[in-house]
Amino acid sequence: MWGLVPLFWPLLKPSGAIEILAHRMVWSLVFVGAALLVLRRWSWIGELVRQPRRLALIGFAAAVITVNWGVYIWSVNSGHVVEASLGYFINPLVTIAMGVLLLKERLRPVQWAAVGIGAAAVIVLAVGAGRPPWISLTLALSFATYGLVKKKVNLGGLESLAAETAMQFLPALGYLVWLGAQGDATFASHGVGHGALLAATGVVTAAPLVCFGAAAIRVPLSTLGLLQYLAPVFQFGLGILYFHEAMPAERWAGFSLVWLALTLLTWDALRAARRGRVALAAARAEPAPAVEPLPAPSLNPPGVRVGEE
């Protein structure tokens, strides 16, 4: 679903990117609120309200994902689907770099090589295009930051989306009301079908996230990580085959470097996971250390030798 979503945003024209973004925020809250109502999952709200630090983090996550959603919608509807897909290809590399810079994590040599190759790819693409790939970098940085903040918030996917869209709701609704007062809103002026498509942005946003959350507890993490590459692969294919975007030689060179970096990352992650499984199996196979039996308790009181009364 995430890989095919570039087919959806052009259906919402003539709505502009900001109007689509505002509808996405409003209708996502409606959809997620209905899902929480059906599932009767409300207890987390009271706990969250009493934790100002977590609320501040959720507000920051809402701001970051707003940037990510807005740039992505604009890029797809402006003919930059391939560059948008690059953002999600390099996202794992940006996430690793942020782990080193912000969390002081230590990288294995292969991971350092992958990050270096990714940086070289960005330089090749920037030189080839005559400008930095700002769409890709914005999407990658914003989504990596979003993931980092969500890790610190530690809230379920559905609940987190509900909290984030609740913070987005009033500004988004206010913008839509203002747009309608200016006579520029398209929700009610382009037929019922167009209005229904704008309302469907809530489903398009929430449904993949709900499925992702369900998958995360059912499949191994290594498999989940590999599956996430499918979204940019589909986006890249759509950009070339469906939207017929140009792919000059320098762009192919840059993408090839990114794919090489991701191949190294994947190989290293699978190798590390395999080593972990072998170590765990070896630890379980080791016989338990022999325990010497404790001496039998004496029947004589302390300080009294046998034969004494």
C-alpha positions as CSV (number, residue, x, y, z in Angstrom):
1,M,0.0,0.0,0.0
2,W,2.8,2.4,0.8
3,G,4.5,1.6,-2.5
4,L,1.4,2.2,-4.5
5,V,0.2,5.4,-2.8
6,P,1.8,7.6,-5.6
7,L,-1.1,6.5,-7.8
8,F,-3.6,8.0,-5.3
9,W,-2.4,11.6,-4.8
10,P,-2.9,12.7,-8.5
11,L,-6.5,11.6,-8.2
12,L,-7.1,14.5,-5.8
13,K,-6.2,17.3,-8.3
14,P,-7.2,20.1,-8.6
15,S,-6.7,20.2,-4.8
16,G,-3.3,21.7,-4.0
17,A,-0.7,19.9,-1.8
18,I,-1.5,21.9,1.3
19,E,-5.2,21.3,1.0
20,I,-4.7,17.6,0.5
21,L,-2.4,17.6,3.5
22,A,-5.0,19.3,5.7
23,H,-7.6,16.8,4.7
24,R,-5.2,14.0,5.4
25,M,-4.8,15.3,9.0
26,V,-8.5,15.8,9.6
27,W,-9.7,12.5,8.1
28,S,-6.9,10.5,9.6
29,L,-8.1,11.5,13.1
30,V,-11.7,10.6,12.1
31,F,-10.6,7.1,10.9
32,V,-8.3,6.4,13.8
33,G,-10.8,7.7,16.3
34,A,-13.5,5.4,14.9
35,A,-11.0,2.4,15.1
36,L,-10.2,3.2,18.7
37,L,-13.9,3.5,19.5
38,V,-14.5,0.0,18.1
39,L,-11.5,-1.5,19.8
40,R,-12.3,0.4,23.1
41,R,-8.7,1.4,23.5
42,W,-9.0,4.7,25.4
43,S,-7.2,4.1,28.7
44,W,-3.9,5.4,27.3
45,I,-5.2,8.9,26.9
46,G,-5.5,9.8,30.6
47,E,-2.0,8.4,31.2
48,L,-0.6,10.4,28.3
49,V,-2.2,13.7,29.4
50,R,-0.4,13.5,32.7
51,Q,3.0,13.2,31.1
52,P,4.0,16.6,29.6
53,R,7.3,15.4,28.3
54,R,5.7,12.6,26.2
55,L,3.1,15.1,25.0
56,A,5.9,17.5,23.9
57,L,7.6,14.6,22.0
58,I,4.3,13.7,20.3
59,G,3.9,17.4,19.3
60,F,7.4,17.3,17.8
61,A,6.6,14.1,16.0
62,A,3.4,15.6,14.6
63,A,5.3,18.6,13.3
64,V,8.0,16.4,11.6
65,I,5.5,14.0,10.0
66,T,3.6,17.1,8.7
67,V,6.7,18.1,6.8
68,N,7.2,14.6,5.5
69,W,3.6,14.2,4.4
70,G,3.5,17.7,2.8
71,V,6.7,17.3,0.8
72,Y,5.8,13.8,-0.3
73,I,2.3,14.8,-1.6
74,W,3.8,17.8,-3.4
75,S,6.7,15.8,-4.9
76,V,4.3,13.1,-6.3
77,N,1.9,15.7,-7.8
78,S,4.8,17.7,-9.2
79,G,6.4,14.9,-11.1
80,H,9.2,13.9,-8.7
81,V,8.2,10.4,-7.8
82,V,11.6,8.9,-8.4
83,E,13.3,11.5,-6.2
84,A,10.8,10.8,-3.5
85,S,11.5,7.1,-3.7
86,L,15.2,7.9,-3.2
87,G,14.3,9.5,0.1
88,Y,13.0,6.2,1.4
89,F,15.9,4.3,0.0
90,I,18.4,6.4,1.9
91,N,16.3,6.6,5.0
92,P,18.0,3.6,6.7
93,L,21.4,5.2,6.0
94,V,20.2,8.5,7.6
95,T,18.8,6.6,10.5
96,I,22.2,4.9,11.1
97,A,24.0,8.2,10.8
98,M,21.6,9.8,13.4
99,G,22.2,6.9,15.7
100,V,26.0,7.6,15.6
101,L,25.6,11.4,16.0
102,L,22.8,11.6,18.5
103,L,22.8,8.3,20.4
104,K,26.6,7.7,20.2
105,E,26.0,4.2,18.8
106,R,29.0,2.3,17.5
107,L,29.0,1.0,13.9
108,R,30.5,-2.1,12.5
109,P,32.9,-1.6,9.6
110,V,30.4,-2.7,7.0
111,Q,27.9,-0.1,8.3
112,W,30.5,2.6,8.1
113,A,31.1,1.6,4.4
114,A,27.4,1.7,3.6
115,V,27.0,5.2,5.1
116,G,30.0,6.4,3.2
117,I,28.7,5.0,-0.1
118,G,25.3,6.6,0.6
119,A,27.0,10.0,1.1
120,A,28.9,9.5,-2.2
121,A,25.6,8.7,-3.9
122,V,24.1,12.0,-2.7
123,I,27.1,13.9,-4.1
124,V,26.8,12.1,-7.4
125,L,23.1,12.9,-7.7
126,A,23.7,16.5,-6.6
127,V,26.4,17.1,-9.2
128,G,24.4,15.4,-11.9
129,A,21.2,17.4,-11.3
130,G,23.0,20.7,-10.6
131,R,21.4,20.9,-7.1
132,P,21.2,18.8,-4.0
133,P,18.4,16.2,-4.0
134,W,16.5,18.3,-1.4
135,I,13.2,16.3,-1.8
136,S,15.0,13.0,-1.0
137,L,17.0,14.5,1.9
138,T,14.0,16.2,3.4
139,L,11.9,13.0,3.3
140,A,14.8,10.9,4.7
141,L,15.7,13.3,7.5
142,S,12.1,14.0,8.5
143,F,11.1,10.3,8.5
144,A,14.3,9.2,10.4
145,T,13.7,12.0,13.0
146,Y,10.1,10.8,13.2
147,G,11.2,7.3,13.9
148,L,13.7,8.4,16.6
149,V,11.0,10.5,18.4
150,K,8.5,7.6,18.2
151,K,11.1,5.3,19.7
152,K,11.4,7.6,22.7
153,V,7.6,8.1,23.0
154,N,7.0,4.3,23.1
155,L,3.4,4.4,22.1
156,G,1.5,1.9,19.9
157,G,1.1,2.7,16.2
158,L,-2.7,3.4,16.3
159,E,-2.5,5.3,19.5
160,S,0.5,7.3,18.4
161,L,-1.2,8.3,15.1
162,A,-4.3,9.3,17.0
163,A,-2.3,11.5,19.4
164,E,-0.4,13.1,16.5
165,T,-3.4,13.8,14.3
166,A,-5.3,15.2,17.3
167,M,-2.6,17.8,17.6
168,Q,-2.7,18.4,13.8
169,F,-6.5,18.5,13.7
170,L,-7.4,22.1,14.8
171,P,-4.8,23.8,12.6
172,A,-5.7,21.7,9.6
173,L,-9.5,22.2,10.2
174,G,-8.9,26.0,10.6
175,Y,-7.0,26.1,7.3
176,L,-9.8,24.3,5.5
177,V,-12.4,26.6,7.0
178,W,-10.3,29.6,5.9
179,L,-9.8,28.1,2.4
180,G,-13.6,27.7,2.1
181,A,-14.2,31.3,3.2
182,Q,-11.8,32.4,0.5
183,G,-13.8,30.4,-2.1
184,D,-10.7,28.3,-2.9
185,A,-11.7,25.0,-1.3
186,T,-12.3,22.0,-3.6
187,F,-14.0,19.7,-1.2
188,A,-17.6,20.6,-2.0
189,S,-17.1,22.3,-5.3
190,H,-15.9,19.4,-7.5
191,G,-18.6,16.8,-6.9
192,V,-19.3,14.1,-4.5
193,G,-16.6,11.8,-5.9
194,H,-13.9,14.4,-5.3
195,G,-15.1,14.9,-1.8
196,A,-15.1,11.2,-1.1
197,L,-11.5,10.9,-2.4
198,L,-10.4,13.7,-0.1
199,A,-12.1,11.9,2.8
200,A,-10.4,8.7,1.8
201,T,-7.0,10.2,2.7
202,G,-7.7,9.1,6.3
203,V,-8.0,5.5,5.2
204,V,-4.9,5.7,2.9
205,T,-2.9,7.1,5.8
206,A,-4.0,4.8,8.6
207,A,-4.7,1.4,6.9
208,P,-1.0,0.7,6.0
209,L,0.1,1.8,9.5
210,V,-2.4,-0.6,11.1
211,C,-1.2,-3.4,8.9
212,F,2.4,-2.6,9.7
213,G,1.7,-2.7,13.4
214,A,0.0,-6.0,13.1
215,A,2.9,-7.4,11.0
216,A,5.6,-6.2,13.4
217,I,4.4,-8.6,16.1
218,R,4.1,-11.6,13.7
219,V,7.3,-11.6,11.6
220,P,11.0,-11.5,12.5
221,L,12.5,-8.0,12.6
222,S,15.0,-8.9,9.9
223,T,12.2,-9.9,7.5
224,L,10.3,-6.7,8.4
225,G,13.3,-4.6,7.6
226,L,13.7,-6.3,4.2
227,L,10.0,-5.8,3.4
228,Q,10.2,-2.1,4.0
229,Y,12.4,-1.8,0.9
230,L,9.4,-2.8,-1.2
231,A,7.7,0.6,-0.8
232,P,10.5,2.6,-2.5
233,V,11.0,-0.1,-5.1
234,F,7.4,0.2,-6.1
235,Q,7.6,4.0,-6.0
236,F,10.7,3.9,-8.2
237,G,9.1,1.6,-10.7
238,L,6.0,3.7,-10.9
239,G,8.1,6.8,-11.4
240,I,9.8,5.3,-14.4
241,L,7.2,3.0,-15.9
242,Y,3.9,4.9,-15.1
243,F,4.9,8.5,-14.7
244,H,7.7,8.3,-17.3
245,E,10.2,10.3,-15.4
246,A,13.6,10.8,-16.9
247,M,16.6,8.7,-15.7
248,P,19.8,10.1,-17.0
249,A,23.1,8.3,-16.5
250,E,24.1,10.3,-13.4
251,R,20.8,9.4,-11.7
252,W,21.3,5.7,-12.5
253,A,24.8,6.0,-11.0
254,G,23.5,7.6,-7.8
255,F,20.8,5.1,-7.4
256,S,23.2,2.2,-8.0
257,L,25.4,3.5,-5.2
258,V,22.5,3.7,-2.9
259,W,21.4,0.1,-3.8
260,L,25.0,-1.1,-3.2
261,A,24.9,0.6,0.3
262,L,21.6,-1.1,1.1
263,T,22.9,-4.4,-0.1
264,L,25.8,-4.1,2.3
265,L,23.5,-3.1,5.2
266,T,21.2,-6.0,4.5
267,W,24.0,-8.5,4.3
268,D,25.6,-7.2,7.5
269,A,22.3,-7.3,9.3
270,L,21.5,-10.8,8.3
271,R,25.0,-11.9,9.2
272,A,24.7,-10.3,12.7
273,A,21.3,-11.9,13.2
274,R,22.7,-15.3,12.2
275,R,25.6,-15.0,14.6
276,G,23.2,-14.0,17.4
277,R,21.1,-17.1,16.7
278,V,24.2,-19.4,16.7
279,A,25.4,-17.9,20.0
280,L,22.0,-18.3,21.6
281,A,21.7,-21.9,20.4
282,A,25.2,-22.7,21.7
283,A,24.4,-21.1,25.1
284,R,21.3,-23.2,25.3
285,A,23.2,-26.4,24.4
286,E,25.8,-26.0,27.1
287,P,25.3,-28.5,30.0
288,A,24.4,-26.9,33.3
289,P,27.4,-26.7,35.6
290,A,27.6,-29.5,38.2
291,V,26.4,-28.4,41.6
292,E,28.1,-30.1,44.6
293,P,25.5,-31.5,47.1
294,L,25.2,-29.6,50.3
295,P,26.3,-31.5,53.4
296,A,23.5,-33.2,55.3
297,P,22.4,-31.0,58.3
298,S,23.8,-32.2,61.6
299,L,21.4,-33.5,64.2
300,N,23.5,-32.2,67.1
301,P,23.0,-28.6,68.4
302,P,25.8,-26.2,67.6
303,G,28.7,-26.4,70.0
304,V,27.7,-29.9,71.3
305,R,29.9,-32.8,70.3
306,V,28.7,-36.3,69.8
307,G,28.5,-38.1,73.2
308,E,28.0,-34.9,75.2
309,E,24.7,-33.9,76.8
